[in-house]
Amino acid sequence: METRISRTSARYAFAAVIEAALLIATPLTASARRGSLYKGRAPRPGPDVLYGAAATSPQLENTGVWTAPPILVSGASAYRQGEFLYQDFLYDDHGASGGNDPTDPKAGGNLFSKPNGAYTYPTDSAYANDAADFVELRVKPLADATAFRVTLNTLNDPALVAFSVALGGTDGVLHDFPAGANVRAPADLFLTVHPSAGGTVADLVDAATGSPAAGPAPSVAVDTVRRQIEVRVPHTAWNPSGIVRLAAGVGLWDGTQGSYLVPQAVADATHPGGAAAVAPAAFFNVAFRYTEPMPDATDPTGTAQSPAWWRDKDQGTALAAGDISALHADVDFGKLAAAINDDMPDLPGGVPQTGPLDRILVSAVELAPGADFSVSCFPSSTSGGTNCPGQYQGKLQPYAIYVPRTPRPSRGYGMTLLLHSLSTNYNQFLSSRNQSQFGDRGGGSIVITPEARGPDGFYDGYAGADVFEVWADVARLYRLDADWTAIGGYSMGGIGTFKLAEQFPDLFARAQPTVGDSGDNNLVLSLRNIPFLMWNSAIDELVPPTSYEPTARALDTAGYRYELDVFTPSDHLALAINDQFQPAADFLGTAKVNRDPAHVTFVVDPTLDYPSLGFVADHAYWLSALTIRDTTPPLRGHAEGTIDAFSYGFRVGDPTASGTQLGSGTLTGGSLPTPLVYSSQFQTWGPVPTALKQRRLDVVARNIATATVNVRRAKVGCSVDVHVDTDGPITITLDACGRTIQAGM
């Protein structure tokens, strides 16, 4: 007997509890993917991009003396194969806090994800809004020199960028970085790599005097394809041993002055903006930031004043003070000489294995290096079909992930998509209870929040493909239970929850959108086999009742399982600030996807398909190759087709819908001073009735030209009797049977 969708796991237990875990929660090799994604009969659930091969990036390639695999966990260091590696955050090159460039091109898109740093790049396109963005810094001792390698996210023109490394300084005495950087740190020597008339060169100077260090000058090699700059400091000039302190920053270079290019108040074609001081720090990005704070969703005032959404809070504060002494690494050259491998997972600065993390995806797509903040996907992306490229267009893309701290379930972790809001970023849920409560349910579910290429893609086109590229990346790293999957999100992420579940319903067991709605209520028919828990606000300035009530009505009219909880008084951000999602986590529970239901309903909308991205929704469950007959869109909306297919081979009938039910409740345990009260409307299904097994399919098709049925998954066989109700010509192919049915001709 199926019960109503409620707020406790006991009342929602449709699936068996995940088995007790014995394995520790650590990433696996690429072989994890073999058991982490669907492996059954065609059609595969979800888009092809989910099953694509791992992409490669020149920025992560090793050549010459470099051999260690990258970390790809931001804000972490490791010793690997005789190299010391530091992995930075992506698109965090925001410089010092405190300034305000009124022409800042990213201000509108980051309305709810403001960086702490205030710097803006020169408007010349060569800077690509990203020229001084660290990806990685490596150190390796050689026989006659110490090698450094810096990888940048963008390197359109090496003449525009420079970086400095503070070497030593265990005495703690602060010295000024050279070349007008306006930054200080402890150091014995400063290594500065910068453009010159003859190309990129390196200066090694005494930190106390500014005089050139003894010995030959360091050598520099620039690889613009890999966006890597390698520097070798001869041992005759500097020969480190034991534990050595390092600090580093990257900025822009002023070729006319032969010094760092410092920001002014407002950016122009050749000068950065956002300066708040007379002598502002020149660095846009600083390395070795191991304790960057995570956002606090329950403290909107604090996060607005000194935000951590881009993990640049410590960086921006340190650069505003002109002192980066707290941002450093203590590198053990003894470990490097012995080629000891150590990810230091339990030490500050090491590579964490569990909890909230920021990871780096190697995407199959690079539209352009850097970021383009002139791109706005809103509002056109809300209706789909625009293939908006998004603001973050590079090969490397960031995403947030929560890995449960409990041992991995024997069948693998669950997978939960948690999609971010409009004008926020991938760190919206980092360290929130929304993230951890979803992740800690059952035996443990990994929770991922992709950047989706920017703040406003509405999970269409490139933004949607990014979600599944991230999922595929996680499937390569961790063992997942392919059947234990769920989706949720906030605001735009709630809209995305509907959109992706409607396009790929056979991927998800349950869905939980918060302050969202279905952008196209016609597509709601695809959700027959996914229970939904909608959380909305009675007084919502962005997603009002006129937006979400029609979605609930569409679910109700279709006879589907859903619950709409309307919180009052409550505005658009109240549920995020309250940050209490345990009832939603209990609803998602450990339910498994029903890959082969007896009854399938699917709405085909080809305007939401992007074949070049492997992002096509033309299949669901045991139906595939679905095309529409008339592609002329109606006066409003998209040209769509609907197919409803019922198989008598499962020996079951349709359960009876309860009709609209009403209820109420209180959400307690949040950060707000008073509990949130809500009213509910919901619909459940009664028990699934048994029926006589028949080799029969009933198909109702509206504006459908072709369909393919996997008869084995539909449990009917090739001799099935197909009854078709269609409004025009349709060809139905019975997969592997050599048989087609034509109707409506």
VENHUJO-V109854 format. One record per backbone hydrogen bond with DSSP energy under -1.0 kcal/mol. NH is the residue of the N-H (numbers start at 1). CO is the residue of the C=O. Records with the same first field share a line. If there is no record, write none. Layout:
BEGIN
NH = CO, CO
END
This chain:
BEGIN
14 = 12
26 = 24
28 = 477
32 = 29
33 = 30
34 = 31
35 = 32
36 = 33
37 = 33
49 = 614
50 = 47
51 = 48
52 = 49
60 = 57
61 = 58
66 = 63
74 = 358
75 = 87
76 = 87
77 = 349
78 = 85
79 = 342
80 = 83
83 = 80
84 = 139
85 = 78
86 = 137
87 = 76
88 = 135
94 = 92
95 = 284
97 = 316
104 = 101
107 = 104
110 = 106
111 = 108
112 = 423
113 = 110
118 = 96
119 = 94
120 = 273
123 = 268
127 = 124
130 = 127
131 = 127
133 = 130
135 = 151
136 = 151
137 = 86
138 = 149
139 = 84
140 = 147
142 = 145
146 = 233
147 = 140
148 = 231
149 = 138
150 = 229
151 = 136
152 = 227
153 = 133
160 = 157
162 = 251
163 = 193
164 = 249
165 = 191
166 = 247
167 = 189
168 = 245
172 = 169
175 = 185
177 = 183
184 = 322
185 = 175
188 = 167
189 = 167
190 = 205
191 = 165
192 = 203
193 = 163
194 = 201
196 = 199
199 = 196
201 = 194
203 = 192
205 = 190
206 = 211
207 = 188
210 = 206
213 = 204
219 = 232
221 = 230
223 = 228
227 = 223
228 = 223
229 = 150
230 = 221
231 = 148
232 = 219
233 = 146
235 = 144
237 = 234
238 = 234
244 = 331
246 = 329
247 = 166
249 = 164
250 = 285
251 = 162
253 = 160
254 = 259
258 = 254
259 = 254
260 = 179
261 = 252
264 = 272
268 = 271
273 = 120
274 = 265
275 = 264
282 = 181
284 = 250
285 = 250
287 = 248
299 = 296
303 = 299
304 = 300
305 = 301
306 = 302
311 = 308
316 = 312
317 = 313
318 = 314
319 = 315
320 = 316
321 = 317
323 = 318
324 = 184
327 = 324
329 = 246
331 = 244
333 = 242
336 = 332
337 = 333
338 = 334
339 = 336
340 = 335
342 = 79
347 = 344
350 = 347
351 = 343
355 = 403
357 = 401
359 = 399
360 = 72
361 = 397
363 = 395
367 = 393
368 = 393
371 = 128
372 = 391
375 = 372
381 = 377
382 = 379
383 = 380
392 = 453
393 = 370
397 = 361
399 = 359
400 = 449
401 = 357
402 = 447
403 = 355
408 = 23
412 = 409
413 = 479
414 = 444
415 = 484
416 = 446
417 = 486
418 = 448
419 = 488
423 = 455
424 = 421
428 = 425
432 = 429
436 = 432
437 = 433
439 = 435
440 = 436
444 = 441
445 = 439
446 = 414
447 = 402
448 = 416
449 = 400
451 = 398
454 = 451
460 = 457
463 = 460
465 = 461
466 = 462
467 = 463
468 = 464
469 = 465
470 = 466
471 = 467
472 = 468
473 = 469
474 = 470
475 = 471
476 = 472
477 = 473
478 = 474
481 = 413
484 = 481
485 = 483
486 = 415
487 = 510
488 = 417
489 = 512
490 = 419
491 = 514
493 = 490
495 = 491
496 = 492
497 = 493
498 = 494
499 = 495
500 = 496
501 = 497
502 = 498
503 = 499
504 = 500
507 = 504
508 = 505
509 = 485
511 = 531
512 = 487
514 = 489
515 = 535
523 = 520
525 = 522
526 = 523
527 = 524
530 = 527
532 = 561
533 = 511
534 = 563
535 = 513
536 = 565
538 = 567
539 = 570
547 = 544
548 = 544
549 = 545
552 = 548
553 = 549
554 = 550
555 = 551
556 = 552
557 = 553
558 = 554
559 = 556
560 = 555
562 = 683
563 = 532
564 = 681
565 = 534
566 = 679
567 = 536
568 = 677
577 = 573
578 = 574
579 = 575
585 = 581
586 = 582
587 = 583
588 = 584
589 = 585
591 = 588
593 = 483
595 = 593
600 = 645
602 = 643
604 = 641
608 = 605
609 = 606
610 = 615
613 = 610
614 = 611
615 = 610
620 = 623
623 = 620
624 = 708
626 = 618
627 = 706
641 = 604
642 = 702
643 = 602
644 = 700
645 = 600
646 = 698
647 = 598
648 = 696
653 = 689
658 = 684
661 = 682
663 = 680
665 = 678
667 = 676
671 = 578
676 = 667
678 = 665
679 = 566
680 = 663
681 = 564
682 = 661
683 = 562
686 = 656
691 = 651
694 = 648
696 = 694
697 = 721
698 = 646
699 = 723
700 = 644
701 = 725
702 = 642
705 = 627
707 = 731
708 = 624
709 = 733
710 = 622
711 = 709
714 = 710
716 = 711
720 = 717
721 = 695
723 = 697
725 = 699
727 = 701
730 = 743
731 = 705
732 = 741
733 = 707
734 = 739
735 = 709
737 = 734
741 = 732
743 = 730
END
